[in-house]
């Protein structure tokens, strides 16, 4: 099985590479369009700022490529946010529009609310194949200042300041706001489940 990690100006590509190697998958980190198209699975990771990242994807022609992929695709963190139609992080930038959802900025409701949301938090309402063998209220690792509200594509919910989409799915596109590559044995099982789709 060939697994492609999309190479672009995003932060956590190496940690995703290491996590996949830990579960026995040797991925290819590439921005070569033909190699991405021919891969069995595609991972679209990321940490960074939505506007500059989206501009980079457009400049490289990767925006059209990602939207038209037919094999299972996993977006992680900003990868998930860029799969939405619009982000408040970059007011003048449309995103990929795979999910008909908008990315919102966390707004503190009380003094102890810290932004960004950093650390371990629990998942509820799990309803996707990527959560096979994952118990309700399992903990995963988050680092983000922006979130996607709960919507028709939501497959897991996390509650921080307000409930938000911890994961989403539409057709062959899967996405997690949390970092499975940094989420210990739970994250490894989620990655295995994605590889087994």
C-alpha positions as CSV (number, residue, x, y, z in Angstrom):
1,X,0.0,0.0,0.0
2,X,1.4,3.4,-1.0
3,X,0.6,6.3,1.4
4,X,1.4,9.8,0.4
5,X,1.8,12.7,2.9
6,X,1.2,15.9,1.0
7,X,4.3,18.1,1.3
8,X,3.6,21.8,1.7
9,X,4.5,24.6,4.0
10,X,3.0,23.0,7.1
11,X,4.5,22.2,10.4
12,X,3.9,18.6,11.6
13,X,4.8,16.5,8.5
14,X,7.7,14.8,10.2
15,X,5.7,13.8,13.3
16,X,3.0,12.3,11.0
17,X,5.8,10.4,9.1
18,X,7.2,9.0,12.4
19,X,3.7,8.0,13.7
20,X,2.9,6.1,10.5
21,X,6.3,4.3,10.6
22,X,5.5,3.3,14.2
23,X,2.4,1.4,12.9
24,X,4.4,-0.2,10.1
25,X,3.5,2.2,7.2
26,X,6.4,3.7,5.2
27,X,4.8,6.9,3.7
28,X,6.1,9.0,0.8
29,X,6.3,12.7,1.6
30,X,5.7,14.4,-1.7
31,X,4.2,17.3,-3.6
32,X,4.4,15.4,-6.9
33,X,0.8,15.4,-8.2
34,X,1.1,12.1,-10.1
35,X,2.4,10.3,-7.0
36,X,-0.4,11.8,-4.8
37,X,-3.0,10.8,-7.4
38,X,-1.7,7.2,-7.6
39,X,-1.4,6.7,-3.8
40,X,-3.8,4.3,-2.0
41,X,-4.2,6.7,0.9
42,X,-3.4,10.4,1.3
43,X,-2.6,12.3,4.5
44,X,-3.0,16.1,4.5
45,X,-1.4,17.3,7.8
46,X,-0.6,20.7,9.0
47,X,0.1,23.3,11.6
48,X,0.3,26.9,10.7
49,X,-1.8,29.9,9.5
50,X,-4.7,29.3,7.2
51,X,-4.2,32.2,4.8
52,X,-0.5,31.7,3.9
53,X,-1.0,27.9,3.8
54,X,-4.0,28.2,1.4
55,X,-2.2,30.6,-0.8
56,X,0.7,28.1,-1.0
57,X,-1.7,25.3,-2.0
58,X,-3.2,27.5,-4.7
59,X,0.1,28.6,-6.1
60,X,1.2,25.0,-6.4
61,X,-2.1,23.8,-7.9
62,X,-2.5,21.5,-4.9
63,X,-5.9,23.0,-4.0
64,X,-7.6,21.5,-7.1
65,X,-5.7,18.3,-6.7
66,X,-6.8,17.7,-3.1
67,X,-10.5,18.5,-3.8
68,X,-10.6,15.9,-6.6
69,X,-8.9,13.0,-4.9
70,X,-11.0,9.8,-5.0
71,X,-9.0,7.6,-2.5
72,X,-9.3,8.0,1.3
73,X,-7.8,11.3,2.5
74,X,-7.1,12.3,6.1
75,X,-6.8,15.9,7.0
76,X,-5.2,16.8,10.3
77,X,-5.5,20.0,12.3
78,X,-5.2,22.9,9.8
79,X,-5.6,20.2,7.1
80,X,-9.2,19.7,8.4
81,X,-9.8,23.5,8.7
82,X,-8.6,24.0,5.1
83,X,-11.1,21.4,3.9
84,X,-13.9,23.7,5.0
85,X,-15.2,26.5,2.8
86,X,-14.0,29.5,4.8
87,X,-11.9,30.4,7.8
88,X,-12.1,33.4,10.1
89,X,-8.3,33.2,10.4
90,X,-8.0,34.7,7.0
91,X,-11.0,36.8,6.2
92,X,-10.2,37.2,2.5
93,X,-9.3,33.6,1.8
94,X,-11.7,30.9,0.6
95,X,-10.6,27.4,1.6
96,X,-11.1,24.1,-0.2
97,X,-14.8,23.8,0.4
98,X,-14.9,20.0,0.7
99,X,-17.0,20.4,3.9
100,X,-19.8,23.0,3.8
101,X,-18.7,24.5,7.2
102,X,-16.9,27.6,8.4
103,X,-13.9,27.8,10.8
104,X,-14.5,30.1,13.8
105,X,-12.1,31.7,16.2
106,X,-12.4,30.6,19.9
107,X,-13.7,33.4,22.1
108,X,-13.0,33.1,25.8
109,X,-16.2,33.0,27.8
110,X,-14.6,33.2,31.3
111,X,-11.3,34.1,32.8
112,X,-9.8,30.6,32.9
113,X,-10.5,30.0,29.2
114,X,-7.1,29.7,27.5
115,X,-6.6,30.2,23.8
116,X,-5.1,28.3,22.0
117,X,-6.7,25.1,23.2
118,X,-3.6,23.0,24.0
119,X,-3.5,19.6,25.5
120,X,-5.5,16.4,26.0
121,X,-9.3,16.4,25.8
122,X,-12.0,13.8,25.4
123,X,-14.0,12.8,22.3
124,X,-17.7,12.0,22.3
125,X,-20.4,11.0,19.8
126,X,-18.0,8.8,17.8
127,X,-19.5,7.7,14.5
128,X,-16.9,6.9,11.8
129,X,-14.9,3.9,10.7
130,X,-11.8,5.6,11.9
131,X,-13.0,5.3,15.5
132,X,-13.3,1.5,15.3
133,X,-12.2,0.1,18.7
134,X,-11.9,3.6,20.2
135,X,-14.0,4.0,23.4
136,X,-16.3,6.9,24.0
137,X,-14.6,9.7,25.9
138,X,-11.1,8.6,24.7
139,X,-8.5,11.4,25.0
140,X,-6.6,12.9,22.1
141,X,-4.2,15.8,21.8
142,X,-5.2,19.3,20.5
143,X,-3.4,22.5,19.6
144,X,-5.6,25.1,18.0
145,X,-7.1,28.6,18.3
146,X,-9.8,28.0,15.6
147,X,-12.5,25.4,15.5
148,X,-15.3,24.1,13.3
149,X,-18.8,24.2,14.9
150,X,-20.7,20.9,15.1
151,X,-22.4,20.2,11.8
152,X,-23.8,17.5,9.6
153,X,-20.4,16.1,8.8
154,X,-19.2,15.9,12.4
155,X,-18.1,12.4,13.5
156,X,-16.7,13.3,16.9
157,X,-17.3,16.2,19.3
158,X,-14.9,17.8,21.8
159,X,-16.1,20.4,24.4
160,X,-13.7,23.3,25.0
161,X,-15.4,26.7,25.6
162,X,-18.1,25.3,23.4
163,X,-18.8,22.0,21.7
164,X,-16.9,21.7,18.3
165,X,-16.1,19.2,15.6
166,X,-13.2,17.1,16.7
167,X,-13.6,15.0,13.5
168,X,-15.6,15.1,10.3
169,X,-16.2,12.9,7.3
170,X,-17.7,13.3,3.9
171,X,-17.4,10.6,1.2
172,X,-13.7,9.7,1.0
173,X,-12.6,12.7,3.1
174,X,-11.8,12.2,6.8
175,X,-10.5,14.9,9.1
176,X,-9.5,15.4,12.7
177,X,-8.9,18.6,14.6
178,X,-6.8,16.7,17.0
179,X,-3.4,15.3,16.2
180,X,-3.6,11.5,16.0
181,X,0.2,11.4,15.5
182,X,0.6,13.0,19.0
183,X,-2.3,11.1,20.7
184,X,-0.6,7.9,21.9
185,X,-2.2,4.5,21.5
186,X,-5.6,6.1,20.7
187,X,-4.0,8.1,17.9
188,X,-2.2,5.1,16.6
189,X,-5.4,3.1,16.5
190,X,-7.1,5.9,14.6
191,X,-4.3,5.9,12.0
192,X,-4.5,2.1,11.7
193,X,-8.2,2.4,11.1
194,X,-7.7,4.9,8.4
195,X,-5.1,2.7,6.8
196,X,-7.6,-0.2,6.9
197,X,-10.4,1.7,5.1
